[in-house]
Amino acid sequence: MRILSVTNLCHGFAATLPERSLYKGLAGKGADLTVVTHYPTPESEELVAAGIKVVYLPITRKFDLKVVRSLREIIRSEKTEILHFTFGKALTNGLVASRGLNCRIVAYIGSVSLYWHDPFSWVSYLNSRIDRLICLSNGVEKHVLDQAPRRMKGKTARIYKGYETSWFSDIIPVDRKDLDIPEDAFVLGCVANVRKIKGIPWLIRASEFLPAGLPVYFLLIGPGMDSPGIRKLMNRSSYKNNFRTKGFTNDVLRYTSVCDLYVQPSITEGLGRSVIEAMCLGKPILVSGTGGIEELVDEGSNGFFVPAASPEALAKKILFSVQNRNIMTGMGAKSRERIETAFNSKQMVENTWQLFRSLAG
């Protein structure tokens, strides 16, 4: 089976772990695999070292004639049977490049931002030439089918991104002293790129519904977390001195390792990579939002799910967690077990392989 996967391996080590595992797994099953990505990175070189052919082609626009020509030549030269696209701009260029060629088309979608009234949808994820659309979660699949025409029925497949908890076994937490956080404090962690859908203001407001004087610290990591707007919201809280923020960092996992409870107060979330990483690190979780994020929670076992945009609900679960610190470690262990049983890499590889086989057959 000759597979050409057009992707972007330039998001860093942790972000591309599942995808690299997928490619190596498919190659291990006998796939004749070629990967197209923007430019060389340590992650792409890892695939090369594993014997996988990698072609470099930057794809930065929805339609680029040079990209279309290059992709068409690659598809032809590789005698591609299965075309696999992991992001929108790859798909829009690839649909044009593959027109008239004898290959099956598989696209991947990981968000709930697809809408039938958006013209871009019809030249990408709702295009009639797509043979299968891999959805990151049940929530994403439901959203797609709500937006899609009837002809898409039977073309979607839910395949979770797969992880191995062993990938995170050597993460060394940041020293609490370096964060000016007492060793006996209860630390809430959140990693996000500050956007409206991430709901960060609701988490900050939740602190206003907590009783005064709790040994609670808020560790907020990611682009925009150290912005003046976020700081202004923090200054309104009685816990304003207990917030610790940091913008973009390559050491995200070291900060996640510090927390006692991981919180993702999203409005919508396809699944939640940062939440999964926290689960791999053995953290109990508190999440909200539509999409697929609720699928990560076994309520009361490894964490909690609350309605979106509800600081009171967040505060209630935070208070419970602080008052029941003795059970948090056990809940974190359940998070790790949930990844190992329901969101593991082997399942992802096998499910994707079977999907490709069904199309090639």
Secondary structure, DSSP 8 states (H G I E B T S, - for coil): -EEEEE----S-TTTTHHHHHHHHHHHHTT-EEEEEESS--HHHHHHHHTT-EEEE----SS--HHHHHHHHHHHHHTT-SEEEE-SHHHHHHHHHHTTTSS-EEEEEE--S---TT-HHHHTTTT-TT-SEEEESSHHHHHHHHHHS-GGGTTTEEE----B-GGGGTT-----GGGGT--TT-EEEEEE----GGG-HHHHHHHGGGS-TT--EEEEEESTTTTSHHHHHHHTTSTTGGGEEEE-S-TTHHHHHTT-SEEEE--SEESS-HHHHHHHHTT--EEEE-EESGGGG--BTTTEEEE-TT-HHHHHHHHHHHHHTGGGHHHHHHHHHHHHHHHSBHHHHHHHHHHHHHHHH-
